[in-house]
Amino acid sequence: MVNEVAVPQLPCRSIDEITTFYGALGFRTTYRQTRPNPYAALRREDLEMHFFAIEGFDPADCYGACALYVPDTGALHRAFTDGLRSVYGKVPVRGIPRLTTPRRRKNDGRRTGFTMVDPGGNWIRVFNAVEKSAPEVAPAATGKLAMALENAVVLGDSKGDTAQAVKILDANLAREQATALPVDLVEALVYRAELALRQAEPARARALLARVRAVPLEEGERRRLADSLTLAEEMSRDLAPDASPRRYSPSTAAPPGRGA
């Protein structure tokens, strides 16, 4: 039947924590109860998500996950980052909660997507919605560094294996940085800086972002790299000595991977 709707019901540690976080993302609370069981229903336009709190729940052990298919992952990601900055002061990029950047996923038909790990440890995967008869197709990566980046994204964003993603990128950056296309080099350096922040290595992230700024780019390349260069600027701003302090304390433990 058409017009059928499925609503995910996901676990969390605290209804207050969840409603505050999702409120920053533009979700409004449509239902809330604390007894007999803590429960909240949240909605953002056509997206609806429900949460139930469990006493003693550890988000790092959570296996909750769902996929959201939206018309424009870039627009939604910008709305999410703006909301997180306004409420928390920064966009969390490590631990729980955290938000990744939209990138092509080779393990999902090269569909553009990003991942959000919410305060309950649930992995919320956001992808561009496309018709099955006209799938989203992106050119396959051809350069060695570009292919290494795609593999690193699968490990770092899909599987949650930051250490292995770092290992792949570091090895390929060392071998290919002198011969890689400027666009591929910038993309790899920006993602490597993001991974450095996930590993709580701000000094390394600053050094990587300095390398990004040193890459000579033509105007067409800058346009192609607009999203990555914006992310690099945001990370640099967050790393500045006078950056706004965090108003949250995310867990430093990275949750395990949750599928594709």
C-alpha positions in Angstrom: 0.0 0.0 0.0 1.2 3.6 -0.7 1.7 6.3 1.9 2.8 3.8 4.6 5.0 5.2 7.4 7.5 3.5 9.6 8.6 5.3 12.8 11.9 4.2 14.5 11.8 3.7 18.3 15.3 4.0 19.7 16.8 3.7 23.1 18.5 6.4 25.1 19.9 7.2 28.5 17.9 10.3 29.2 14.7 11.8 27.5 15.9 15.3 28.6 19.3 14.8 26.8 17.6 13.5 23.7 15.0 16.2 23.4 17.6 18.9 23.9 19.9 17.5 21.3 17.2 16.9 18.7 15.7 20.2 19.5 19.0 21.8 18.3 18.5 19.9 15.0 15.1 21.4 14.5 12.9 18.6 15.9 10.0 19.5 18.1 8.6 17.3 20.8 5.1 16.2 19.9 4.7 13.8 22.9 6.6 13.3 26.2 6.0 11.2 29.3 8.3 10.4 32.2 6.1 7.8 33.9 5.5 4.9 33.9 8.2 4.7 31.2 10.2 7.7 29.9 9.2 8.2 26.3 9.4 11.1 23.7 8.1 11.5 20.2 10.0 14.0 18.0 9.2 15.5 14.6 11.0 17.6 12.0 8.8 18.2 9.0 8.1 14.7 7.7 10.8 13.1 9.8 9.5 11.4 12.9 11.5 9.6 15.6 10.6 8.2 19.0 12.8 7.4 21.9 12.5 5.5 25.2 14.9 5.8 28.1 16.4 2.8 29.9 17.7 3.1 33.4 21.5 2.4 33.5 21.7 2.5 29.7 25.2 3.0 28.3 25.2 4.8 24.9 28.6 3.3 24.1 27.0 -0.2 24.1 24.0 0.9 21.9 23.1 -1.0 18.7 20.2 1.3 17.8 20.3 2.6 14.2 18.1 3.9 11.4 18.4 5.4 8.0 16.8 8.6 6.9 16.3 9.4 3.2 15.9 13.1 2.4 15.8 15.3 -0.7 19.1 17.1 0.0 21.6 15.8 2.5 23.7 19.0 2.2 20.9 21.3 3.1 19.9 19.2 6.1 23.5 18.9 7.3 23.9 22.7 7.2 20.7 23.0 9.2 21.9 20.5 11.7 25.4 22.1 12.1 23.8 25.6 12.5 21.5 24.3 15.2 24.3 22.5 17.0 26.5 25.6 17.0 23.7 27.8 18.3 22.9 25.4 21.2 26.2 23.8 22.1 28.7 26.2 20.7 30.4 23.7 18.4 29.6 20.8 16.2 30.7 17.5 17.9 33.0 15.5 15.7 34.1 12.8 18.1 32.7 10.5 20.7 29.0 10.6 21.6 27.2 12.6 20.2 28.9 13.4 16.9 28.2 14.4 13.3 30.1 13.5 10.2 30.3 15.4 6.9 28.3 14.4 3.8 30.5 12.2 1.6 30.1 9.6 -1.1 29.8 6.1 0.3 31.2 3.4 -1.9 29.5 0.8 0.2 26.1 2.3 -0.5 26.1 2.7 -4.3 28.2 5.9 -4.1 25.2 7.7 -2.6 26.0 10.9 -0.7 25.4 10.6 3.0 26.4 11.5 6.5 26.1 9.9 9.9 25.0 11.2 13.2 25.6 9.4 16.5 23.0 10.9 18.9 23.4 11.1 22.8 21.8 7.6 23.1 24.5 6.1 20.9 22.1 5.5 18.0 23.6 5.7 14.6 21.3 7.8 12.4 22.4 7.5 8.7 21.2 10.2 6.4 21.2 9.7 2.6 19.9 11.4 -0.5 16.6 10.0 -1.5 16.5 8.9 -5.2 14.1 7.0 -7.3 15.0 3.4 -7.8 14.6 3.8 -11.6 17.1 6.7 -11.6 19.7 6.0 -9.0 22.2 8.6 -7.9 25.5 7.9 -9.8 28.8 9.5 -9.0 32.0 9.1 -11.1 34.2 6.4 -9.7 37.4 7.5 -8.0 40.4 6.9 -10.1 43.4 8.4 -8.3 45.2 6.3 -5.7 44.6 8.8 -3.0 41.0 9.3 -3.9 40.4 5.6 -3.7 42.2 5.4 -0.4 39.9 8.2 0.9 36.8 6.3 -0.1 38.1 3.2 1.8 38.9 5.4 4.8 35.4 6.9 4.8 33.8 3.4 4.8 36.0 2.5 7.8 35.8 5.8 9.7 32.2 6.8 9.1 30.3 3.5 8.3 32.2 1.1 10.6 33.4 3.5 13.3 37.0 2.3 13.0 38.8 5.6 13.2 42.2 4.0 13.9 42.1 1.9 10.7 40.9 4.9 8.6 43.8 6.9 9.9 46.2 4.1 9.1 45.0 4.0 5.5 45.1 7.7 4.9 48.5 8.3 6.5 50.1 5.6 4.4 48.6 6.9 1.2 49.2 10.6 2.0 52.9 9.7 2.6 53.1 8.0 -0.8 50.9 10.1 -3.0 50.9 13.7 -1.7 53.6 14.8 -4.2 51.7 13.4 -7.2 48.0 13.5 -6.2 45.6 15.9 -7.9 45.1 19.0 -5.7 41.4 18.2 -5.3 42.1 14.7 -4.1 44.9 16.0 -1.7 42.6 18.6 -0.1 39.8 16.1 0.3 42.1 13.6 2.0 43.7 16.2 4.3 40.4 17.6 5.4 39.1 14.2 6.3 42.3 13.3 8.0 41.9 16.5 10.1 38.4 15.4 11.0 39.7 12.0 12.1 42.4 13.8 14.2 39.7 15.6 16.1 37.9 12.3 16.7 41.1 11.0 18.3 41.4 14.2 20.4 44.5 15.3 18.6 44.0 19.1 18.1 47.6 19.8 17.4 47.7 17.3 14.5 44.4 18.6 13.2 45.8 22.2 13.1 48.9 20.9 11.2 46.7 19.1 8.7 44.5 22.1 8.2 47.6 24.3 7.6 48.6 21.8 4.9 45.1 22.3 3.3 45.6 26.0 3.2 49.0 25.6 1.5 47.7 23.6 -1.4 47.5 25.8 -4.5 44.1 25.7 -6.1 42.5 27.2 -9.2 39.1 28.8 -9.0 37.4 25.8 -10.5 39.0 23.5 -8.0 37.9 25.8 -5.2 34.3 25.7 -6.4 34.5 21.9 -6.6 35.9 21.8 -3.0 33.5 24.4 -1.6 32.1 22.0 1.0 35.4 20.6 2.1 37.0 24.1 2.3 34.1 25.3 4.4 34.5 22.4 6.7 38.2 23.1 7.0 37.4 26.7 7.9 34.9 25.6 10.5 37.4 23.2 12.1 40.1 25.9 12.1 37.7 28.3 13.8 36.8 25.7 16.4 40.5 25.0 17.1 41.3 28.7 17.6 42.4 29.7 21.1 39.4 32.0 21.5 36.9 29.5 20.2 33.6 29.3 22.1 33.9 26.6 24.8 31.9 23.4 24.6 28.6 23.5 26.5 28.3 19.7 26.5 30.5 16.8 27.5 30.4 14.1 24.9 31.7 10.7 25.7 35.2 10.2 24.3 34.5 6.5 23.7 33.7 5.9 20.0 30.7 3.7 19.6 31.0 0.5 17.5 30.1 0.5 13.8 26.5 -0.1 12.7 26.4 -1.6 9.3 26.7 0.2 6.0 
